[in-house]
Amino acid sequence: MVRKSELKWTVGWSRDPDAAPAKRVPAAVPGAVQLDWAAAEGWGDYCCADNFRQYAWMEDVYWSYLGEMDIPDLGPGERVLFVSKGVDYRLQVRHHGRVIHDQEGMFTPFEIDLTGRAQSGDALEVLVFPAPKSHAEPADRSQANQSCKPAVSYGWDFHPRLIPLGIWEETYLEVRPVCHVRDAEVGYRLADDLSRADVSLHVDLSEPGEGKIRWTLSDPSGSAVIQRETLAASQTVTLSAPLDRPELWWPNGQGDPALYTSVVELLDASREVVHRSQSRVGFRRVRLVMAPAAWDVPMDVPATRCPPPITLEINGRPIFCKGSNWVAPEIFPGTITPETYRALLDLAKQANLNMLRSWGGAVVNKDAFFEMCDERGILLWQEFPLACNRYEGTEGYLAVLDRESRSILRRLRRHASVAIWCGGNELFNPWSRMTDQDAALRLLNRNCFDLDPERPFLATSPLMGIGHGCYVFKTMDGREVFEIFAAASCTAYAEFGCPGPPSADALRRFIPPAELFPPRPGTAWETHHAIAALQPNSHLTLDILEDYFGPAEYLEQLVEWAQWLQAEGLRFIFEEARRQKPACGMALNWCFNEPWPAAANLSIVAWPCEPKPAYYAVAGSLRPVLAGARIGKFRWSAGEVFDPELWILNDSPDPQPPGRVEALLRMGADEMPLGAWDFPPLEANTNQRGPVLSFPLPEAHTDRMTLILRVADRPELDSHYHLLYSRRPPRDGTAS
């Protein structure tokens, strides 16, 4: 049977790849060299204040891991291998000073057969090169344009410049039988009516064996539905079997994410199990299709193409994709654990999300992430590691991109949750200046078709018809998101956002007391991205807050106001995108999570896993069925006519019965009826537009008003909208 053992690791650095480090310290694997060194030196938390600046020099030196091996005694027909699932980023493996492996790229695993070459007490050296940089200046994300290193590490509006290096994935010694299973992958083809799956198993052995391969496929309840056995006489073995009426995998809110379990066992001549491989498979069909009536849009001559398809169809059913953009949950991906993913993905499911866009500026996640998305029915828009750069198609870069992308494809294509491949983020924009003729994107398209032809591929986002932005509650010309998105007509909104801070308690954990209030440039408010992140006053947007509320008198007040705007802004945008269905097929806010504590940014979950009020507003706006309202603006004054338009929003796969919506306006202690609407029955996955109400606003001694929608006998459909009531006239020309 297979046996694993860990190495005892130390790490040190030098400026010469062939010079021994002057000092070594204990190293955690997986992890990051920066964290090992900082722990040994007693440095302060890199999340606090500007402590991360201490780490700047670490990106430019060579880091030498030394792993002491304790090799167990080998039995007859056993071999020992050094296995690594990933080293970040450029590496060599050395044994007794000789290079035995050389690689660029953090997403391609490797293994080295050490049988007869190493013994207990020997050490393996893993030499990690300085961070890849295509040029010395400017020191920004453009330095990553000739590598598959995640560009976010070079500095972003929500991420400090802190470039991880080191062994970031599981790395260990493994004893295996000479004949063992290197890979076992289940594939399938569904019948047109989805009533049958032709299932196949492809097994790759290290070498032919004298025993047999036994395959069992069990349904979600654990009952075996396929059992096959064959000789292990060839290095590659393929088995196939039909499966009638497979239980289908559905996204969150559309049905159960049914998963089957595949177990492949290698039996020796005496039928003892010598190696076992287990995986799960979800049966589903995924397509990107044109929105209904998209081909019927009037076109004058000369004409361009219609907007490309961006409506996701799962198992023949159009799905409105409602979700968020996912960024790395930690600056150092080596510290990410299954528990890290579990807490965040549980929040995503509970918020009614059915899709995450795994953004191309960040790391491609570990296996546990995809397994948990499979289990939770969360669709994934998976990007390759390209973002906001012009990735020149040099021979060296293309060779690395080819190897890395193929490794990513082979690893992830077996997951039901992966629905879309995408070349990367914002590549067809003025700051990137790539086109679909660039060699990198043509290579990625080819690899996706060769290795995973059934899944859709997009070159980048945005494409024609897809929207990115806006990222503030109110723009410089004075327009609120209420007006902007009601007038928009995109096929999908793949990025949009409103900024907000975490709780006051969270801010106190990483901003020094002397800098805490009021926020000002040159303090931790700036280094943690609340000031001068995208524009001089983003992401806190103090000018917008003061326009609505006046100057804040204390921290908690400032936080409450900013979180209020973020919550109501995102609530409106999500509901407005849903109102634009079926012409619009997707709404994904920027962003869900963050990799370190920001003083303000666009995430709805603060690091490490603290929901902001906006998270709960988004969860409410993404309920499968709800009573909603299109509201013209956020701030209202006495004498104005409040005129919400009522809607029933329905993304459910089930028809909805008729009902009655009552609308009330709460101002202070008073609740005033605005009107009622008897809505008709709804077909599955359809909305219903209702009446526009009209109500002159009275004088009131309050600073807010709440629109309440109540559905008789169905309180789960009720909604609340919290709006500003002000007797102070608005200031003209608000800047963002």
N, C-alpha and C positions, 0 to 999 in steps of 0.2 A: 504494500500500500504506500501511498504518498505520505512523506513526512516533511514537515517544515522546521527550520530552526533560524533564529535571529543571529545577526552579527553584533558585536560590541563595537560601537562607532565612536570615533573622535574626529574633530575637524580643526583645521588651522588654515592660515592664508599666507600667501607670498605674492610678490610682484613678478616672479619668474616661474613659468610652469615646470621647470626642472629643478627648482630649488626647494628644499624641505622647509616647511613652516617653522618659524622660530618658536612657536607655541601651539599646543593643541589643547582643546577643551572638549568635554563630553558633548555628544551630538545626539539629538532625537531624530529618528527615522521612522516614518516620514516627518518632514519638518522644513526648516529653512536655515541656512547658515547664519543669517542675520540674528535670528532668535537665539541660536546656540551661543553665539559670541556675546550678545547683549546679556544673556543670563549669567554667563561666566564673569562678565565685567561688572555686573550689578547695575546696569543702566535702568533708567526709569521707563515706565510704560510708553511705548511708541504712540499709543492712542491719545496721550495727554499732551496738552499744549502743543509745542513744536518739537517734542522729543524726537520725532521721526527724522529730523535733519541730521542727527548723529549718524545715521545709517548711510549717508550719501556716498562715502568713499568705498563702501562695500561692493558697489556694482562694478568697480574697475579693477578688482584683484582676482587672483586665482585662489580657489578654495579646494583644499585637499581633504577629502574624507578618508579615513583609514578604518577598515572594518576587520576586526579580529574574528577569525572563523573557528568554530568548534564543529568539525565535520564528524558526523556519527559514523560508526562502523557500517560498511556497506555489505549487504547480503549478496548472494549469487544473483547476477543479472540486474543489479541496481546501479544507478548512476547519480551523481550529485551535480546540481546546476545552481549557478548564481542567477537569480531572477529579479528583474526590476521592471515595475510597471510604469516608471517614469522618472526622469531626472531633468531638472530645469536649469540650464537649457542646452548648452554645448558641453560635451563631456568626453573623457577618456577613462577607460578602466585599465588599470595596470596591476601586474602581478610580478613581484621581484624586479620592479623597474621596467618591465617590458609591457608595451601597449598591447592589450588583447581585445580591446573593443574601442571604436571611435565613432561618435554619433553627434549630429546636431538635430535637435527637436525633442520637445518634452512630451509629446503625445504618442510616441512610438515605443512600445515596450520592447525589452530585449532579454535574452537569457544566454548564458555562457556555460558550456559543459566543462566542469572542473575535474572530472573523473581522471585520476592518474596524474593530474597537473598540480594539485594542491593537497595539503594535509592540515590537520588540526594545528592551530598555533600560527598558521600563515595569516597574512593580512592582504586584503584587496584594497587598492587605492582607487577611489573614484574622484577624478580631478574635474572640477567644475570651472569652466572658463568665465571670464568677465561677461557681463550682460552684452548682448549683441547691439551694435550701433552702426548704422550705415554712414554716419558722419559725426563729428565732434560737436558742432554747433549748427543750429540751435539745439539746446538740450530739452527736447520735447518729444511728443509722440512720433514725430516724423523719423526719429532714429530707429524705429521698429519696422520701417518699410521694406527691409530686406530680410525679414525673419518671420517665423511663425510664433514669435513671442507675443503674448497679449499686450496690445498697445496701451491699455489703461494704466499699466504699471509705471509708465513714463510720465504720468501726470495727467489728470482730467479735472473736470469741474466738480467731481465728487470723490476724487481719489488723489492722495498726495503722490509725489514722485517717490516711490519706494519700490525698487525692482527686486522681486524675490529671486533667489538662486538656491539650488540644493536638490536633495533627493525628496521629491514631493509626493511620491506614490509608494505603495508597499514594495519593499525590497528585502530579499531574504535568500537563504539557501533552501533548496528543496531536493529531497531524495526521491527518485522515481524508478519504477522498473524500466528496463531497457525499452520494452514495448509499452508505450503509454498513449493516452489520448491527448494530443496537442490541442485539438479543437473539435467541438461538436455543435453544429448549428442546424436549427430547424427552419425550413422554409415551407411556403405553402402557396397555392393558387386557389382563389375562391371562384366558385361558379358564378355566372352572371346574376343568378337570383339568390346568391349567398346561401343556398341550401346545402352546399357540399364544399369541402376543402380537400384538395389533393395535397397531402402533407409529405414532405421529404425530410430526410435526415442526412447530412453530409458529415462524415467523421474523418478527421485527419489524424493518422497515427504517426508516431515517431519512426516506426519501421514495422514491417509485417510481423505478425505473431502467430503462435501455434494455437491460440485459444479462439474465443468467440466474442462477438459484440452483442449485447442484449439491450434493446431499446424499449422503454415503456413511456407512453404518453398518457397522463391522467387528466381528467377534466377538473373544473374548479372545486368540485365536491370531493376529489381524491380518488374517484373510480377510474380504473385503467380503461382507456378506450382504444388504444393501439398497443400491441405487443409484438415485437419482431426480434428475430435472432439470426445472426449470420456469422460466417467465418471471418476472422481477422487476418486473412491471408494476404490482403493488399494494403498498401500504405494509405490509400484513400478508399473509403467504403461509403456507398450510398444506399439508403433504404427508403421505401416509399409505401404509403398506405392511404386509402380514402377515409374521410371522416364525414359522416352524414350529419346534417343539422348541427353544425358547431355552434356553441354559445359564442356570441359576438362580443367584442370589446367595444365599449362605448365611453365617450368622454363624460366628465363630471356633469351631472344634471340631465344627461340624455339616456341613462341606463347603467347597468353594471359594467365595470371594467373587468370582464371575465378573463382570467388567466389560466392557461393550462400549464402543467409541469412536465418537462421532458427529463428523463433520467437515462443516461447512457452508461453502461457498465462494461468494462473489459474483463473478461473471464479467462483464467489460465486453463491449461489442459485438464486440470482436475475440477474445473468450474468454480474455483474460488475467485472472488472479486479482487482484482489487483489495482484497478483504477476506476473512479466514478466521476462523472460530470453531470451537473444538474443545471437546468435553465428553465425559464418560463417563456411562454408565447401567448400573444393575444391575437385572435383572428379578427381582422378588420380590413376594410378597403378604404383608402384615402385618395382623394382627388381634389385638385383645384379646378373649379368650374366658373364659367361666366355667370354673373348675377342674372336673375330673370329679366328678360326684356333688354339685356345689355346690347344684343345685336340689333335691336330696333331703334337705337338712338339715332335721330336724324343727323345726317352728315352731308355737308356741302362739298362741292368739288372746287379746288383740290382738297383731298381728305387724307387724314392720317389714320392709323389703326384705332380700333376701339380700345378702351382700357383693358389691360390684360386681366385674366381671371384671378380673383383673390377670394372667392367664396369657397370655404372648405366644406367638402362633402365627405361624410363618414358613413359607410355602409349604405350609400344611396340617399342619405338624408342631409340636406343643407344644414350646417351648424353655424350659428352666429358665435364667432370666437370672441370671448370677453375675458380679458386677463391683463397681463402686465409684462414688463420687461424685467428679466432676471439678470442681475450682475453678480460677480463673485461675492459670496457671503463673508469672505475674509480677505485681507490684503495678501496673506501668505497661504496659498492653496494647500500647502502641506499640512496645515493645522485643521483643515476641514474634516469633520468626522460624520458618520451617518447621523449622529444626534443633531449636528448642525443643520443638515438637510431636513431631518424629520420635523423639527420644530417649525421651520419656515414653510415647508410644504403642507403641513397640517393647517397652518394659517391660510395658505392659498386656497386649499379645498374648502375650508369653512367660510371663506369670503365668496364662494360661488364661482371662482375662477375656473375656466376650462382650458386656458392656454397660457403658456409662458414663452416669451421670445428670449431664447438664450443668446444674449447679445455678443456679437463678434469681437468686441473690444476686450472681453474678459476670457478667463480660462474655460476650456471645454471641461465640463464637470466630471467627477468621478462616477464609477459604476453605480454607487448607491443612489445617486440623484435620479438616474434614469429608472432604476428599479422602483423607487418610490413614486415617481410620476406614473409608471405603468399601473401601480396598485391604486392610485388615487384618481385615475382617469384624467390626468392633466396632459393635454396636448403640448407638444414642443415644436417651436419654430427654432431649428438649430442652425446657428451660423458657424462658419469656419473662422479661424482667428485672423480676420482682416477687418480694419475699422479706420475710417477717416484719414486714410493715407493713400498716396499713389504707390502701389506695390509694383515696382518695375519688374518686368519679366526677364530678369537676368538668368543665365543658365544655372548658377548656384542656388538662387532663391527658388526657382521652379523645381529643382530636384528635391529640395527639402519640402516644399509645399506638396509635391506629388506624394512623397512618402508619408508625411504627416496626415494629409487628407485621407489617404487610403487606410491608414491605421484608424482614424476616427470613424470612417464609414464602416469598416469591418466590425468595429466594436459596437457601434450604436444602431446599426440597421436591424438588429434582432429585437429592438424595443418597440412595442406597440405605440408608445407615447410619442415617438418621433414622427412628426407629420409632414414637416417641410424642411428641406435643405436650403440654405441660403449662403451665397458667397461671402457676404459680410455687410457691415454697416456703413451706409452713406458713402458709397464708393462712386456714385455718379453725380457728385456735388462739386461745386467750385473748389472746395478745400481738398478734395481727393483727385478729381480730374481723371478718373478712370471711365472706360466705356465697356460695353459688352464685347468689344474686340480685343481687350487686353488679354494677354496670354494667361495670366493667373486665373481669370474667370472662365476662360475657355477650357483650361485644364480641369478646374473644379466641376464644370458641367459635364465634361467627358467622364471623369471618375465617378460622379454620381450615377450617370447612366450605365456605365460599365458594371458597377458594384451594387447598385440599388435602383434599378430602372423603374420600379413601380411608384416610388415617392416623388412628389413634385420638387422642382428646383427653381429657385429665384436667384438671379444674379446678385441682387442687393435690395436694400430698402432705404429710401422710398424708390419705387418705380412709378411710371405714369399712372395716376389715379390714386396712389397711396399717399397719405399725409403724414408728415412729421411736424410736430409743434402744434400750438404754441406752448411756451413753458413758463408763462406768468399768468396771474389772475387777470391782469389788466395791462394792455400794451401802451406804448408811448403816445399813441394817438387817442387814448382814452377809451378804447373798446374793451369790454369785459369778455371773458370766455362765453358768457351767455349769448352775446351777439355774434361772436366770431364763429362758433360751431353751429348755431342755428342757420347761418348763411352758407356754411360749407357743404360740399357735396363730393366727398372722397369715397372711393370704393372700399377703403380701409383706413383706419387711424392707427398706425403702427407705433407711433410715439406721440405723447402729449403729456402735459403735466402742469401742476400748480405747486409752488414750493411751500415748505413748512418746516418748522423746527421740531425736535423731539421735546419731551417733557422738560420742565425746569430742573427736576431732579437729575435727569440725564445730563443736561448741560453742566451742572455743577460737578459732575464726575470727571470732566476733561477740560474745562475752562478754569484757569486760576481765579480765585476769589476777587483779586484786584481788577481783573479784566471782565468780570461777569456782566456788569450793567453800568452804564448803557453800552450796547454793542458799538464798536468803533474800529476803523481800519488799524492795521498794525498789531492786532491782538489775536488771540486764539479764535475769535470770531472769523477772522480772515483766513487763517491757516486751516480752519475747519469748514471753509467753503460757504460761509454765510454772506461774506462780503467779497466783491471782486472775483467771483467765480466764473461767470460768463460775461457779465457786464459789471460796471463799478459797484452797483448796489444789489446784485443778486448773490445768494438766493434768498436773502431775508427781505428784500424789497421794502426797506423802511419808508420810502416815499409813498408807496401805495398804502401801507398801513396807516401812515399819518394822514393821508387824504381821507380815508374812511373813518378813522377813529380819533385822530389827534395824537399828540405825543404820549407814549407809554410812560407811566410813572414808576413801574417796577417790573421785574422780570416776568413774573407769572402773568401779568396783564399782557405784556408783549407776546408771550407764547400763546395765550388763549386767542388773541386776535388773529395771529398768523395761522394757527391751526384751523380756526373757523373758516378763513378764506380758502385754505387748501381743501378742506372737507367739502364745502359747498361747491367749489369750482369743479372738483373731480366728479361729484355726484351729478352735476348738470351734464358734463361732457359725456360720461358713460350713458346716461339716459338719452341724450340727444343722438348719439351714435346708434343706439338701439331703435330710436324712432325712425332713423333713415334706412333701416332694413326694408327690403332686401337689396336695394342698390348698394348699401354699405354692408360688408360682411364681417367686420372685425373692429375691435376697439381694445388697444393695449396701452395702458398708461406707462409713462416713464416716471419712476420705475418702482419695482416692488420692494427691494431690499437695498442694503448698502454694505460696503466692505469694512468700514470703520466709522466711528461716531462723527457725523457731520453736525455742525451747529444749525444749519438749515440746508435742505436740498429738496429734491423732488420725490424721494422715496415715501412710501406709505407705511413701511415698517422700519423703525430705527434700529441701528446696530446695537446688540447682536440679534435681538428678536423681540422688539418692543413695538407693538402696533401704535401708530399715531391715530388721532380721531379720524383722519382721512381714511384709514383702513376700514373702519366701521361704516363710514359713509359709502365707500365703494362696495362693501359687502351688501349693503342695503340696495344699492342701485343695480346690483347684478343678480338679485333674486330671480328665479325662473319666471315668476309672474308677479307683477306689482301694479298698483295704481300710481301713476306718475303725473307730472305737470311740466309743461314748458313755460318757463318764467322769463320775462324779458330782461331782467337785470337784478342786481343784488341789493342796491340801496334804494329805498323808497321814502317818500316824504308825505306829510299831511296834505290832503287836497288832490293828490295824484290818484288816477284810476288804476287799481291793482287788477290785472287781467290775465290770470293764468289759464293756459289751455290744458284740459284734462286728457289723459291717455290711459289705456291699459296696455302694458308691455308684456309680451308673452314669448319666451324662448323655449317653453316647455314642449316636449314631444307629444303632449296630451291636449285634446280639446278642453276648452274652459267653459263653464256654465255662465249664464247671464248673471248680472248682479247690479248692485246700486252703490255708487260712490257718493259720499257726503263730504263737502269741502267746508272747512272752518278756518278762521283766522284768529290766532291767539295773539293778543297785544297786552302785555302785562298780565293781570289776573282775568282779563275778559276774553271770552271765546265768542266770536260772531259768525253765524252761518253765512256762507257765500253762495251756496246752491247745491244741487244734487244732480246726478246723471245716472240714468238706468242704461247700462251698457248691454249689448246683445251677446249671444254666445260667440265664442271665438274658436276658429279652427286651430289645430296644433301649429305652434311656431309662427303665429301671426299676431300683429298688434291691432289695436282699435283706437282711432282718434275720436276724441269727444268734443264737448262744447268749450267755448271761451267764456269764462266768467267775467263779470264786471262789478267792481266794488270800490266806491270812493273812500279813500283812507281818511279816518277821522284824526283829530288832534289826540295825542296820547303821550303820557309821561313814561316812556320806555325807550330803550335803544335798540330793540329788536322785535321782530314779529315772526311768527311761525305759521306757515301754511300746513294744515293737517288734512290728510285725505284718509277717510275711513270707509272700509268696504264692509257692508252689512254681513255678519256671520262669517267673515273671512278676514280676521285681524292680521293674518300673515301677509296680506296684500297692502296693509296700511303704510303710509309714507308721511314724513315730516321734512319740511324745508325751512331752514333757519336763515332769515334775511335781516338785513340792517334797516332799522327805521331811524331816520335822522331829520331833525328840524333845521340842521345846518346845510345850506346849499353846497353842492359839490364844487370842488376846485377845478378849474379848467386845465386841460393839458397835462394830465398826470403822466409822469415818466415812469417807466418800468425799471 
